[in-house]
Amino acid sequence: MRIESDVLWVQKAGNAPSENEDAHACSGVIPSGGTPLHAAVADGATESLFSGPWARSLAQAYVQGLLQDARALLEVLPGLRRAWHEDVGARELPWYAREKAHQGAFATLLGVSVVGSTWTALAVGDSCLFHVRGDVLLRAFPVETSEALGTNPYLVSTHAARNAGLEERAVSATGNLQPGDSLLLMTDALACWFLLEHEAGRQPWRRLPPPGAAARHDAFVEELRGAGRLRNDDVTLLRLTVGA
């Protein structure tokens, strides 16, 4: 069994790519057995300052194998928070930006690890994993309906006091893979579209640009936004495709 990855990553309309507050990371392509594959997406909250760097920090820490469960997340977070505060503190900022930065940054986190034919996932917030086999959606995690995406998600914060109850909010799941399966990691805007399509009896995984079609990513997102089917937000899809 071989697993390959590809990414769709598009910023809000009107923003530059450097302003994309989503993040993604993947440890690469793996054959069956050997070193586990780790992949993650994180969605930095637009309302907070420097949430993009915070989201990248979380995604990269997961892929480094540091955040495999809720307990590990709690152990590693203090160091990640210190690094974020040191980075922001070293920047030359106007007073109003510095005041905003004191409020901290927030982000969701979704990480998936694959060992052999088994995947395990850790999630905080509403970035979603979809396990697709053939033309069947086997699992939606941690959010199963589009309606549930309408609530305010719990977010991982750069302030310890804002993470009360984090261990209870960090949820896990597991599943088994077969050749031809796909694991689709999405931030909330695209996940909402995906769930709405599925709830309408359609097969949204068939609409996604195929692996290697990077030139079609922007057009795909622009088409959905233009039709009013995708809200104007940063969009990330990290797809893991299982080969023979």
FIKOLZA-1660 file (N, C-alpha, C; in steps of 0.1 Angstrom, whole numbers, plus 5000, padded with zeros to 4 digits):
% residues 244
   i   px   py   pz ch aa at
   1 5008 4988 5000  A  M  N
   1 5000 5000 5000  A  M CA
   1 5009 5012 5000  A  M  C
   2 5006 5021 4991  A  R  N
   2 5014 5034 4990  A  R CA
   2 5004 5046 4991  A  R  C
   3 5008 5056 4998  A  I  N
   3 4999 5067 5000  A  I CA
   3 5006 5080 4995  A  I  C
   4 4999 5087 4986  A  E  N
   4 5004 5100 4981  A  E CA
   4 4995 5111 4985  A  E  C
   5 5001 5123 4985  A  S  N
   5 4994 5135 4990  A  S CA
   5 4994 5146 4979  A  S  C
   6 4983 5154 4980  A  D  N
   6 4983 5166 4972  A  D CA
   6 4975 5176 4979  A  D  C
   7 4976 5189 4976  A  V  N
   7 4970 5200 4984  A  V CA
   7 4963 5210 4974  A  V  C
   8 4952 5214 4978  A  L  N
   8 4945 5225 4973  A  L CA
   8 4945 5236 4983  A  L  C
   9 4950 5248 4980  A  W  N
   9 4952 5258 4990  A  W CA
   9 4949 5272 4984  A  W  C
  10 4938 5278 4987  A  V  N
  10 4934 5291 4981  A  V CA
  10 4930 5301 4991  A  V  C
  11 4935 5313 4990  A  Q  N
  11 4932 5323 5000  A  Q CA
  11 4918 5330 4997  A  Q  C
  12 4914 5338 5006  A  K  N
  12 4901 5345 5004  A  K CA
  12 4902 5354 4992  A  K  C
  13 4891 5356 4985  A  A  N
  13 4891 5364 4973  A  A CA
  13 4895 5378 4978  A  A  C
  14 4903 5385 4970  A  G  N
  14 4908 5398 4974  A  G CA
  14 4920 5399 4982  A  G  C
  15 4925 5387 4987  A  N  N
  15 4937 5386 4995  A  N CA
  15 4949 5381 4987  A  N  C
  16 4961 5383 4992  A  A  N
  16 4972 5377 4986  A  A CA
  16 4975 5364 4992  A  A  C
  17 4982 5355 4985  A  P  N
  17 4985 5342 4990  A  P CA
  17 4992 5342 5004  A  P  C
  18 5000 5353 5006  A  S  N
  18 5007 5354 5019  A  S CA
  18 4997 5357 5030  A  S  C
  19 4985 5361 5027  A  E  N
  19 4975 5364 5038  A  E CA
  19 4966 5352 5041  A  E  C
  20 4969 5341 5035  A  N  N
  20 4961 5328 5038  A  N CA
  20 4964 5324 5052  A  N  C
  21 4954 5323 5061  A  E  N
  21 4956 5319 5075  A  E CA
  21 4954 5305 5077  A  E  C
  22 4951 5297 5067  A  D  N
  22 4951 5282 5068  A  D CA
  22 4965 5277 5068  A  D  C
  23 4967 5265 5072  A  A  N
  23 4980 5258 5072  A  A CA
  23 4978 5244 5069  A  A  C
  24 4988 5238 5063  A  H  N
  24 4988 5223 5060  A  H CA
  24 5003 5218 5061  A  H  C
  25 5004 5205 5064  A  A  N
  25 5017 5199 5064  A  A CA
  25 5015 5184 5062  A  A  C
  26 5025 5178 5057  A  C  N
  26 5025 5163 5054  A  C CA
  26 5039 5158 5054  A  C  C
  27 5041 5146 5060  A  S  N
  27 5054 5141 5061  A  S CA
  27 5059 5133 5049  A  S  C
  28 5050 5133 5038  A  G  N
  28 5054 5128 5026  A  G CA
  28 5047 5115 5021  A  G  C
  29 5053 5108 5011  A  V  N
  29 5047 5096 5005  A  V CA
  29 5053 5084 5013  A  V  C
  30 5045 5074 5016  A  I  N
  30 5050 5063 5023  A  I CA
  30 5045 5050 5016  A  I  C
  31 5054 5040 5016  A  P  N
  31 5049 5026 5013  A  P CA
  31 5043 5020 5025  A  P  C
  32 5037 5008 5024  A  S  N
  32 5032 5001 5035  A  S CA
  32 5042 4998 5045  A  S  C
  33 5039 4999 5058  A  G  N
  33 5049 4997 5069  A  G CA
  33 5058 5008 5070  A  G  C
  34 5069 5006 5078  A  G  N
  34 5079 5016 5079  A  G CA
  34 5074 5028 5087  A  G  C
  35 5080 5040 5084  A  T  N
  35 5077 5052 5091  A  T CA
  35 5062 5056 5089  A  T  C
  36 5055 5060 5100  A  P  N
  36 5041 5065 5098  A  P CA
  36 5041 5077 5090  A  P  C
  37 5030 5079 5083  A  L  N
  37 5027 5092 5076  A  L CA
  37 5019 5100 5086  A  L  C
  38 5022 5113 5087  A  H  N
  38 5015 5123 5094  A  H CA
  38 5011 5134 5085  A  H  C
  39 4998 5138 5086  A  A  N
  39 4993 5150 5078  A  A CA
  39 4984 5158 5087  A  A  C
  40 4984 5171 5084  A  A  N
  40 4975 5180 5092  A  A CA
  40 4971 5192 5085  A  A  C
  41 4959 5197 5088  A  V  N
  41 4955 5211 5084  A  V CA
  41 4951 5218 5097  A  V  C
  42 4952 5231 5096  A  A  N
  42 4948 5240 5107  A  A CA
  42 4943 5253 5101  A  A  C
  43 4933 5258 5108  A  D  N
  43 4926 5270 5103  A  D CA
  43 4927 5281 5113  A  D  C
  44 4935 5291 5109  A  G  N
  44 4937 5303 5118  A  G CA
  44 4925 5312 5118  A  G  C
  45 4921 5316 5130  A  A  N
  45 4909 5324 5131  A  A CA
  45 4911 5338 5125  A  A  C
  46 4903 5343 5116  A  T  N
  46 4905 5356 5110  A  T CA
  46 4905 5367 5120  A  T  C
  47 4897 5365 5131  A  E  N
  47 4895 5376 5140  A  E CA
  47 4907 5379 5149  A  E  C
  48 4917 5369 5149  A  S  N
  48 4929 5371 5157  A  S CA
  48 4941 5375 5148  A  S  C
  49 4950 5382 5154  A  L  N
  49 4962 5386 5147  A  L CA
  49 4973 5375 5147  A  L  C
  50 4980 5373 5136  A  F  N
  50 4990 5363 5135  A  F CA
  50 4985 5349 5137  A  F  C
  51 4973 5347 5133  A  S  N
  51 4967 5333 5135  A  S CA
  51 4973 5324 5124  A  S  C
  52 4977 5329 5113  A  G  N
  52 4984 5321 5103  A  G CA
  52 4996 5314 5108  A  G  C
  53 5006 5321 5114  A  P  N
  53 5018 5315 5119  A  P CA
  53 5014 5305 5130  A  P  C
  54 5004 5308 5138  A  W  N
  54 5000 5299 5149  A  W CA
  54 4994 5286 5143  A  W  C
  55 4986 5287 5132  A  A  N
  55 4981 5275 5125  A  A CA
  55 4992 5267 5119  A  A  C
  56 5002 5273 5113  A  R  N
  56 5013 5266 5108  A  R CA
  56 5021 5259 5119  A  R  C
  57 5023 5265 5130  A  S  N
  57 5030 5259 5141  A  S CA
  57 5023 5246 5146  A  S  C
  58 5010 5247 5147  A  L  N
  58 5002 5235 5151  A  L CA
  58 5003 5224 5141  A  L  C
  59 5001 5227 5128  A  A  N
  59 5002 5217 5118  A  A CA
  59 5016 5210 5117  A  A  C
  60 5026 5218 5118  A  Q  N
  60 5039 5213 5117  A  Q CA
  60 5043 5204 5129  A  Q  C
  61 5038 5208 5141  A  A  N
  61 5041 5201 5153  A  A CA
  61 5034 5187 5152  A  A  C
  62 5022 5187 5146  A  Y  N
  62 5015 5174 5144  A  Y CA
  62 5023 5165 5135  A  Y  C
  63 5028 5170 5124  A  V  N
  63 5035 5162 5114  A  V CA
  63 5048 5157 5119  A  V  C
  64 5054 5165 5129  A  Q  N
  64 5066 5160 5135  A  Q CA
  64 5064 5149 5145  A  Q  C
  65 5052 5145 5147  A  G  N
  65 5048 5135 5156  A  G CA
  65 5047 5139 5171  A  G  C
  66 5045 5152 5173  A  L  N
  66 5045 5157 5187  A  L CA
  66 5031 5158 5193  A  L  C
  67 5020 5157 5184  A  L  N
  67 5007 5160 5189  A  L CA
  67 4997 5148 5186  A  L  C
  68 5001 5136 5189  A  Q  N
  68 4993 5125 5185  A  Q CA
  68 4981 5122 5193  A  Q  C
  69 4979 5128 5205  A  D  N
  69 4967 5126 5212  A  D CA
  69 4965 5138 5221  A  D  C
  70 4954 5139 5229  A  A  N
  70 4951 5151 5237  A  A CA
  70 4962 5153 5247  A  A  C
  71 4967 5142 5254  A  R  N
  71 4977 5144 5264  A  R CA
  71 4990 5150 5258  A  R  C
  72 4994 5145 5247  A  A  N
  72 5006 5151 5240  A  A CA
  72 5004 5166 5236  A  A  C
  73 4992 5169 5232  A  L  N
  73 4989 5182 5228  A  L CA
  73 4990 5192 5240  A  L  C
  74 4985 5188 5252  A  L  N
  74 4987 5196 5264  A  L CA
  74 5001 5197 5268  A  L  C
  75 5009 5187 5266  A  E  N
  75 5023 5188 5270  A  E CA
  75 5032 5197 5261  A  E  C
  76 5028 5197 5248  A  V  N
  76 5036 5204 5238  A  V CA
  76 5032 5219 5237  A  V  C
  77 5019 5221 5240  A  L  N
  77 5014 5235 5237  A  L CA
  77 5022 5246 5244  A  L  C
  78 5026 5244 5257  A  P  N
  78 5034 5256 5263  A  P CA
  78 5046 5260 5255  A  P  C
  79 5053 5251 5249  A  G  N
  79 5065 5254 5241  A  G CA
  79 5061 5261 5228  A  G  C
  80 5050 5257 5222  A  L  N
  80 5045 5263 5210  A  L CA
  80 5040 5277 5213  A  L  C
  81 5033 5279 5224  A  R  N
  81 5028 5292 5228  A  R CA
  81 5040 5302 5230  A  R  C
  82 5050 5297 5237  A  R  N
  82 5062 5306 5240  A  R CA
  82 5068 5310 5226  A  R  C
  83 5070 5300 5217  A  A  N
  83 5076 5304 5204  A  A CA
  83 5068 5314 5197  A  A  C
  84 5055 5313 5197  A  W  N
  84 5046 5323 5190  A  W CA
  84 5048 5336 5197  A  W  C
  85 5047 5337 5210  A  H  N
  85 5049 5350 5217  A  H CA
  85 5062 5356 5214  A  H  C
  86 5073 5348 5214  A  E  N
  86 5086 5353 5211  A  E CA
  86 5087 5359 5197  A  E  C
  87 5081 5352 5187  A  D  N
  87 5081 5356 5173  A  D CA
  87 5073 5370 5172  A  D  C
  88 5061 5370 5178  A  V  N
  88 5053 5383 5177  A  V CA
  88 5060 5394 5184  A  V  C
  89 5066 5391 5196  A  G  N
  89 5072 5401 5204  A  G CA
  89 5084 5407 5197  A  G  C
  90 5091 5400 5188  A  A  N
  90 5102 5405 5181  A  A CA
  90 5099 5413 5169  A  A  C
  91 5086 5414 5165  A  R  N
  91 5082 5422 5154  A  R CA
  91 5080 5437 5158  A  R  C
  92 5083 5445 5148  A  E  N
  92 5080 5460 5150  A  E CA
  92 5065 5462 5146  A  E  C
  93 5057 5465 5156  A  L  N
  93 5043 5466 5153  A  L CA
  93 5037 5480 5158  A  L  C
  94 5028 5486 5151  A  P  N
  94 5021 5498 5157  A  P CA
  94 5014 5494 5169  A  P  C
  95 5011 5504 5178  A  W  N
  95 5005 5501 5191  A  W CA
  95 4992 5493 5190  A  W  C
  96 4983 5496 5180  A  Y  N
  96 4971 5490 5179  A  Y CA
  96 4972 5475 5175  A  Y  C
  97 4982 5472 5167  A  A  N
  97 4985 5458 5163  A  A CA
  97 4991 5450 5175  A  A  C
  98 4999 5457 5183  A  R  N
  98 5005 5451 5195  A  R CA
  98 4994 5448 5205  A  R  C
  99 4984 5457 5207  A  E  N
  99 4973 5455 5216  A  E CA
  99 4965 5443 5211  A  E  C
 100 4963 5442 5198  A  K  N
 100 4955 5431 5192  A  K CA
 100 4963 5418 5194  A  K  C
 101 4976 5418 5193  A  A  N
 101 4984 5406 5194  A  A CA
 101 4983 5401 5209  A  A  C
 102 4982 5410 5218  A  H  N
 102 4981 5406 5232  A  H CA
 102 4969 5397 5235  A  H  C
 103 4959 5398 5226  A  Q  N
 103 4947 5390 5228  A  Q CA
 103 4949 5375 5224  A  Q  C
 104 4960 5373 5217  A  G  N
 104 4964 5359 5213  A  G CA
 104 4958 5356 5199  A  G  C
 105 4963 5344 5195  A  A  N
 105 4958 5338 5182  A  A CA
 105 4951 5325 5185  A  A  C
 106 4942 5321 5175  A  F  N
 106 4934 5309 5177  A  F CA
 106 4934 5302 5164  A  F  C
 107 4933 5288 5165  A  A  N
 107 4932 5280 5153  A  A CA
 107 4926 5267 5156  A  A  C
 108 4920 5261 5146  A  T  N
 108 4916 5247 5147  A  T CA
 108 4928 5238 5144  A  T  C
 109 4926 5225 5146  A  L  N
 109 4937 5215 5143  A  L CA
 109 4930 5202 5139  A  L  C
 110 4934 5196 5128  A  L  N
 110 4931 5183 5124  A  L CA
 110 4943 5176 5119  A  L  C
 111 4946 5165 5126  A  G  N
 111 4958 5157 5122  A  G CA
 111 4954 5142 5120  A  G  C
 112 4960 5136 5110  A  V  N
 112 4958 5122 5107  A  V CA
 112 4971 5115 5105  A  V  C
 113 4972 5103 5111  A  S  N
 113 4984 5095 5110  A  S CA
 113 4980 5082 5105  A  S  C
 114 4989 5076 5096  A  V  N
 114 4986 5063 5090  A  V CA
 114 4998 5054 5093  A  V  C
 115 4995 5042 5099  A  V  N
 115 5005 5032 5101  A  V CA
 115 4999 5019 5095  A  V  C
 116 5006 5014 5085  A  G  N
 116 5001 5002 5078  A  G CA
 116 4988 5006 5071  A  G  C
 117 4977 4999 5074  A  S  N
 117 4964 5001 5068  A  S CA
 117 4955 5008 5078  A  S  C
 118 4960 5014 5089  A  T  N
 118 4952 5020 5099  A  T CA
 118 4954 5035 5100  A  T  C
 119 4944 5043 5100  A  W  N
 119 4945 5057 5102  A  W CA
 119 4939 5061 5116  A  W  C
 120 4946 5070 5122  A  T  N
 120 4940 5076 5135  A  T CA
 120 4940 5091 5133  A  T  C
 121 4931 5098 5139  A  A  N
 121 4929 5112 5137  A  A CA
 121 4927 5119 5151  A  A  C
 122 4932 5132 5152  A  L  N
 122 4930 5140 5163  A  L CA
 122 4924 5153 5158  A  L  C
 123 4914 5159 5164  A  A  N
 123 4908 5171 5160  A  A CA
 123 4904 5180 5172  A  A  C
 124 4907 5193 5170  A  V  N
 124 4901 5203 5179  A  V CA
 124 4895 5214 5169  A  V  C
 125 4882 5215 5171  A  G  N
 125 4875 5225 5162  A  G CA
 125 4868 5218 5150  A  G  C
 126 4866 5226 5140  A  D  N
 126 4858 5221 5129  A  D CA
 126 4864 5219 5115  A  D  C
 127 4878 5218 5115  A  S  N
 127 4884 5213 5103  A  S CA
 127 4880 5198 5103  A  S  C
 128 4877 5193 5091  A  C  N
 128 4871 5179 5089  A  C CA
 128 4879 5169 5081  A  C  C
 129 4877 5157 5085  A  L  N
 129 4883 5145 5078  A  L CA
 129 4871 5138 5071  A  L  C
 130 4873 5134 5058  A  F  N
 130 4863 5126 5052  A  F CA
 130 4870 5114 5046  A  F  C
 131 4865 5102 5049  A  H  N
 131 4871 5090 5044  A  H CA
 131 4862 5084 5033  A  H  C
 132 4867 5084 5021  A  V  N
 132 4859 5080 5010  A  V CA
 132 4864 5067 5004  A  V  C
 133 4855 5058 5001  A  R  N
 133 4859 5045 4995  A  R CA
 133 4850 5043 4983  A  R  C
 134 4855 5043 4971  A  G  N
 134 4847 5042 4959  A  G CA
 134 4838 5054 4958  A  G  C
 135 4825 5052 4958  A  D  N
 135 4815 5063 4958  A  D CA
 135 4807 5063 4971  A  D  C
 136 4814 5060 4982  A  V  N
 136 4807 5059 4995  A  V CA
 136 4816 5068 5005  A  V  C
 137 4809 5076 5012  A  L  N
 137 4815 5084 5023  A  L CA
 137 4814 5075 5035  A  L  C
 138 4825 5069 5040  A  L  N
 138 4825 5060 5051  A  L CA
 138 4825 5068 5064  A  L  C
 139 4832 5079 5065  A  R  N
 139 4833 5086 5078  A  R CA
 139 4834 5101 5076  A  R  C
 140 4828 5109 5084  A  A  N
 140 4830 5123 5085  A  A CA
 140 4833 5126 5099  A  A  C
 141 4845 5133 5102  A  F  N
 141 4850 5135 5115  A  F CA
 141 4857 5148 5116  A  F  C
 142 4855 5156 5127  A  P  N
 142 4847 5154 5139  A  P CA
 142 4832 5159 5137  A  P  C
 143 4830 5166 5126  A  V  N
 143 4817 5171 5123  A  V CA
 143 4810 5163 5112  A  V  C
 144 4797 5159 5115  A  E  N
 144 4790 5150 5106  A  E CA
 144 4779 5157 5097  A  E  C
 145 4775 5169 5101  A  T  N
 145 4765 5176 5093  A  T CA
 145 4769 5190 5091  A  T  C
 146 4763 5195 5080  A  S  N
 146 4766 5209 5076  A  S CA
 146 4761 5219 5087  A  S  C
 147 4749 5215 5093  A  E  N
 147 4743 5224 5103  A  E CA
 147 4753 5225 5115  A  E  C
 148 4760 5215 5119  A  A  N
 148 4769 5215 5130  A  A CA
 148 4781 5225 5128  A  A  C
 149 4784 5228 5115  A  L  N
 149 4795 5237 5112  A  L CA
 149 4790 5251 5114  A  L  C
 150 4778 5254 5117  A  G  N
 150 4773 5267 5119  A  G CA
 150 4776 5273 5133  A  G  C
 151 4780 5265 5142  A  T  N
 151 4783 5269 5156  A  T CA
 151 4798 5274 5157  A  T  C
 152 4800 5281 5168  A  N  N
 152 4814 5286 5170  A  N CA
 152 4823 5274 5175  A  N  C
 153 4833 5271 5167  A  P  N
 153 4842 5259 5171  A  P CA
 153 4851 5263 5183  A  P  C
 154 4854 5253 5191  A  Y  N
 154 4865 5254 5201  A  Y CA
 154 4878 5256 5193  A  Y  C
 155 4887 5265 5198  A  L  N
 155 4899 5267 5191  A  L CA
 155 4911 5266 5200  A  L  C
 156 4922 5262 5195  A  V  N
 156 4935 5261 5202  A  V CA
 156 4941 5275 5203  A  V  C
 157 4944 5280 5215  A  S  N
 157 4948 5294 5216  A  S CA
 157 4963 5295 5221  A  S  C
 158 4969 5307 5218  A  T  N
 158 4982 5310 5223  A  T CA
 158 4982 5314 5237  A  T  C
 159 4970 5315 5243  A  H  N
 159 4969 5319 5258  A  H CA
 159 4964 5306 5265  A  H  C
 160 4971 5302 5275  A  A  N
 160 4968 5290 5283  A  A CA
 160 4954 5292 5289  A  A  C
 161 4951 5304 5294  A  A  N
 161 4938 5305 5300  A  A CA
 161 4926 5303 5291  A  A  C
 162 4928 5305 5278  A  R  N
 162 4918 5303 5268  A  R CA
 162 4916 5288 5264  A  R  C
 163 4924 5279 5269  A  N  N
 163 4924 5265 5266  A  N CA
 163 4918 5257 5277  A  N  C
 164 4911 5262 5286  A  A  N
 164 4904 5255 5296  A  A CA
 164 4895 5244 5290  A  A  C
 165 4896 5232 5294  A  G  N
 165 4888 5221 5288  A  G CA
 165 4893 5216 5275  A  G  C
 166 4905 5219 5271  A  L  N
 166 4911 5215 5259  A  L CA
 166 4911 5200 5258  A  L  C
 167 4915 5193 5268  A  E  N
 167 4917 5179 5268  A  E CA
 167 4903 5172 5264  A  E  C
 168 4892 5177 5270  A  E  N
 168 4879 5172 5267  A  E CA
 168 4875 5175 5252  A  E  C
 169 4879 5186 5247  A  R  N
 169 4875 5191 5234  A  R CA
 169 4883 5184 5223  A  R  C
 170 4895 5179 5226  A  A  N
 170 4903 5172 5216  A  A CA
 170 4898 5158 5214  A  A  C
 171 4892 5155 5202  A  V  N
 171 4886 5142 5200  A  V CA
 171 4894 5134 5190  A  V  C
 172 4892 5120 5191  A  S  N
 172 4900 5111 5183  A  S CA
 172 4891 5102 5175  A  S  C
 173 4896 5096 5164  A  A  N
 173 4889 5086 5157  A  A CA
 173 4899 5077 5150  A  A  C
 174 4895 5065 5145  A  T  N
 174 4903 5056 5138  A  T CA
 174 4896 5049 5128  A  T  C
 175 4903 5043 5118  A  G  N
 175 4896 5036 5107  A  G CA
 175 4907 5028 5099  A  G  C
 176 4902 5019 5090  A  N  N
 176 4910 5011 5082  A  N CA
 176 4910 5015 5068  A  N  C
 177 4921 5014 5061  A  L  N
 177 4922 5018 5047  A  L CA
 177 4923 5006 5038  A  L  C
 178 4918 5008 5026  A  Q  N
 178 4920 4998 5015  A  Q CA
 178 4926 5006 5003  A  Q  C
 179 4932 4998 4993  A  P  N
 179 4937 5005 4981  A  P CA
 179 4925 5012 4974  A  P  C
 180 4928 5024 4969  A  G  N
 180 4918 5032 4963  A  G CA
 180 4911 5042 4972  A  G  C
 181 4912 5041 4985  A  D  N
 181 4906 5050 4995  A  D CA
 181 4912 5064 4994  A  D  C
 182 4904 5073 4998  A  S  N
 182 4909 5087 5000  A  S CA
 182 4906 5092 5014  A  S  C
 183 4915 5099 5020  A  L  N
 183 4913 5107 5032  A  L CA
 183 4914 5121 5028  A  L  C
 184 4903 5129 5030  A  L  N
 184 4902 5143 5026  A  L CA
 184 4902 5151 5039  A  L  C
 185 4913 5159 5041  A  L  N
 185 4913 5168 5052  A  L CA
 185 4910 5182 5047  A  L  C
 186 4900 5189 5053  A  M  N
 186 4895 5202 5048  A  M CA
 186 4893 5211 5060  A  M  C
 187 4896 5224 5057  A  T  N
 187 4892 5234 5066  A  T CA
 187 4877 5237 5064  A  T  C
 188 4871 5245 5073  A  D  N
 188 4856 5245 5074  A  D CA
 188 4848 5250 5062  A  D  C
 189 4853 5259 5055  A  A  N
 189 4845 5265 5044  A  A CA
 189 4843 5254 5033  A  A  C
 190 4853 5247 5029  A  L  N
 190 4852 5236 5019  A  L CA
 190 4844 5224 5025  A  L  C
 191 4847 5221 5038  A  A  N
 191 4840 5210 5045  A  A CA
 191 4825 5213 5045  A  A  C
 192 4821 5225 5047  A  C  N
 192 4806 5228 5047  A  C CA
 192 4800 5226 5033  A  C  C
 193 4807 5230 5023  A  W  N
 193 4802 5227 5009  A  W CA
 193 4801 5212 5007  A  W  C
 194 4812 5205 5011  A  F  N
 194 4812 5190 5009  A  F CA
 194 4800 5184 5016  A  F  C
 195 4798 5187 5029  A  L  N
 195 4787 5181 5036  A  L CA
 195 4773 5185 5030  A  L  C
 196 4771 5197 5026  A  L  N
 196 4759 5201 5019  A  L CA
 196 4756 5193 5007  A  L  C
 197 4767 5192 4999  A  E  N
 197 4765 5184 4987  A  E CA
 197 4762 5169 4990  A  E  C
 198 4768 5163 5000  A  H  N
 198 4765 5150 5003  A  H CA
 198 4751 5148 5009  A  H  C
 199 4747 5158 5017  A  E  N
 199 4733 5157 5022  A  E CA
 199 4723 5159 5011  A  E  C
 200 4726 5165 5000  A  A  N
 200 4717 5166 4989  A  A CA
 200 4717 5154 4980  A  A  C
 201 4725 5144 4984  A  G  N
 201 4725 5131 4976  A  G CA
 201 4736 5131 4965  A  G  C
 202 4744 5141 4965  A  R  N
 202 4755 5142 4955  A  R CA
 202 4768 5136 4960  A  R  C
 203 4778 5135 4951  A  Q  N
 203 4791 5129 4955  A  Q CA
 203 4801 5139 4953  A  Q  C
 204 4803 5148 4963  A  P  N
 204 4812 5160 4961  A  P CA
 204 4827 5156 4959  A  P  C
 205 4831 5144 4963  A  W  N
 205 4845 5140 4960  A  W CA
 205 4848 5139 4945  A  W  C
 206 4837 5137 4937  A  R  N
 206 4839 5136 4923  A  R CA
 206 4841 5150 4917  A  R  C
 207 4837 5161 4924  A  R  N
 207 4838 5174 4919  A  R CA
 207 4852 5180 4922  A  R  C
 208 4859 5174 4931  A  L  N
 208 4872 5180 4935  A  L CA
 208 4882 5179 4923  A  L  C
 209 4891 5189 4921  A  P  N
 209 4901 5187 4911  A  P CA
 209 4910 5175 4914  A  P  C
 210 4913 5167 4903  A  P  N
 210 4921 5155 4905  A  P CA
 210 4935 5158 4910  A  P  C
 211 4942 5149 4916  A  P  N
 211 4956 5151 4921  A  P CA
 211 4965 5156 4909  A  P  C
 212 4973 5165 4912  A  G  N
 212 4982 5170 4901  A  G CA
 212 4976 5181 4893  A  G  C
 213 4964 5185 4895  A  A  N
 213 4957 5195 4887  A  A CA
 213 4957 5209 4894  A  A  C
 214 4969 5213 4899  A  A  N
 214 4971 5226 4906  A  A CA
 214 4965 5238 4899  A  A  C
 215 4966 5238 4886  A  A  N
 215 4961 5249 4878  A  A CA
 215 4946 5251 4879  A  A  C
 216 4939 5240 4883  A  R  N
 216 4925 5240 4883  A  R CA
 216 4919 5244 4897  A  R  C
 217 4928 5245 4907  A  H  N
 217 4923 5248 4920  A  H CA
 217 4916 5261 4921  A  H  C
 218 4923 5272 4917  A  D  N
 218 4917 5285 4918  A  D CA
 218 4903 5286 4910  A  D  C
 219 4903 5280 4898  A  A  N
 219 4891 5280 4890  A  A CA
 219 4880 5273 4897  A  A  C
 220 4883 5261 4904  A  F  N
 220 4873 5254 4911  A  F CA
 220 4867 5262 4923  A  F  C
 221 4876 5268 4930  A  V  N
 221 4871 5276 4942  A  V CA
 221 4863 5288 4937  A  V  C
 222 4868 5295 4927  A  E  N
 222 4861 5307 4921  A  E CA
 222 4847 5303 4916  A  E  C
 223 4846 5292 4910  A  E  N
 223 4833 5287 4905  A  E CA
 223 4823 5285 4916  A  E  C
 224 4827 5279 4927  A  L  N
 224 4818 5276 4938  A  L CA
 224 4815 5290 4945  A  L  C
 225 4824 5299 4946  A  R  N
 225 4821 5311 4953  A  R CA
 225 4812 5319 4944  A  R  C
 226 4814 5319 4931  A  G  N
 226 4806 5327 4922  A  G CA
 226 4791 5322 4922  A  G  C
 227 4790 5309 4924  A  A  N
 227 4776 5303 4925  A  A CA
 227 4770 5304 4938  A  A  C
 228 4777 5311 4948  A  G  N
 228 4772 5312 4961  A  G CA
 228 4771 5299 4970  A  G  C
 229 4779 5290 4966  A  R  N
 229 4780 5277 4972  A  R CA
 229 4792 5275 4982  A  R  C
 230 4800 5285 4982  A  L  N
 230 4812 5284 4990  A  L CA
 230 4815 5298 4996  A  L  C
 231 4815 5300 5009  A  R  N
 231 4817 5314 5014  A  R CA
 231 4831 5318 5012  A  R  C
 232 4833 5331 5012  A  N  N
 232 4846 5336 5009  A  N CA
 232 4855 5335 5022  A  N  C
 233 4863 5324 5022  A  D  N
 233 4872 5321 5033  A  D CA
 233 4884 5314 5027  A  D  C
 234 4894 5314 5035  A  D  N
 234 4906 5306 5031  A  D CA
 234 4901 5291 5029  A  D  C
 235 4907 5284 5019  A  V  N
 235 4903 5271 5016  A  V CA
 235 4915 5262 5016  A  V  C
 236 4914 5250 5023  A  T  N
 236 4925 5240 5022  A  T CA
 236 4919 5227 5021  A  T  C
 237 4924 5219 5012  A  L  N
 237 4921 5205 5010  A  L CA
 237 4935 5198 5010  A  L  C
 238 4937 5189 5019  A  L  N
 238 4949 5180 5019  A  L CA
 238 4944 5166 5016  A  L  C
 239 4947 5160 5005  A  R  N
 239 4941 5147 5001  A  R CA
 239 4952 5136 5002  A  R  C
 240 4949 5126 5009  A  L  N
 240 4957 5114 5009  A  L CA
 240 4951 5103 5001  A  L  C
 241 4958 5098 4991  A  T  N
 241 4952 5088 4982  A  T CA
 241 4960 5075 4983  A  T  C
 242 4953 5064 4986  A  V  N
 242 4959 5051 4988  A  V CA
 242 4960 5043 4975  A  V  C
 243 4972 5039 4972  A  G  N
 243 4975 5031 4960  A  G CA
 243 4976 5017 4964  A  G  C
 244 4980 5009 4955  A  A  N
 244 4982 4994 4957  A  A CA
 244 4993 4991 4966  A  A  C
% end
